[in-house]
Amino acid sequence: MSRKITNDPELAHKLSRRGMLGVAAGATAAALLGASTTSAAAAPSGRGRPVLPPGRLGIQLYSLRSKVSTLGFAKVFEELERFGYDEVEFAGYSQGSAGPITLAQLRQLTRDHGLRGIGSHVGYYDDGNPNAYTFAQNLTKVLDDAQALGLKHIGTASGPWRYGATVDGWKRAAEDFNTYGAEAKKRGMKFYQHNHAEEFSFATDRPDVRLYDVLLAETDPDLVYLEMDIYWAYVAQFRFGKRVDGTSAPFDPLRYVLRQPDRYPLFHVKDGEHDESVRDGYRMVDVGDGDIDYKRFISAVSRTHGGRLDHHWQAEHDNPADAFTFARKSSAHLHSLREKDC
């Protein structure tokens, strides 16, 4: 299908401070400036091997929730197809005022637009509602729905806080996750947990123990997988780089992945502009407009085990100024990155 990426003067003016060389060399730059191409992904490449593995660019639909709830999935998927996306990660299966839609219809829509449903976020628990649509309250229904959509992964963006912030509390949460992972595996799916910054904080009863390390140690690597939100991991590096007593405790998000690359099938690619005057140390911006070095990160992960591992990259912005502009810019920037520039 012929796709045209429309002219965006503001985007052409605000090219990534880090990505100028890669963008200027390739057809992605032409796409950014308004040239017609067959697609952002299939356009003739610039010099150097693309950093982004072919067929692995997705988007977390939470970033497009305002469009989904008004225009519906069909229109959103049409735009994502034009922008060169391969996959979508769901954040709910309804489309608001656009009207009712069945899971079968939703699965067909993804196929009709050349997309794959790669995963979905569902709540971990809701202790105030025994009938909540969560893993804890409705595990069978959650897995049934994921299977109906043909998903390979089903996960939660809820932190493992159900039993508190102690080491034992996180061990109990890990037991829950192992259970969900075992049930997902029976259906040919992988259960995963998506982090925010706080997962890298320290246990309240053991201020020398990072809670994320408890999660990694206590979950079965054959049952529980991780989706690293790279932005929030970098925020955590800023916020939790010191223990409660003030002693230094630095960590590198990339090193977590490289130690166990097979445990990280999914990633959230969101960007931040470094600013130590704000609590998080970063201000969230569109992908390509910030300071996180995605050439380095994606290249390093993609090279593990000779590039044979199955990694997927989901663009995201929690509150984009314009969802479609964000989606277009993110795809263009990530497709422009070249190995030689790393």
Order of alpha helices (4+ residues) and beta strands (2+ residues): beta-alpha-alpha-alpha-beta-beta-alpha-alpha-beta-alpha-beta-alpha-beta-alpha-beta-alpha-beta-alpha-alpha-beta-beta-beta-alpha-beta-alpha
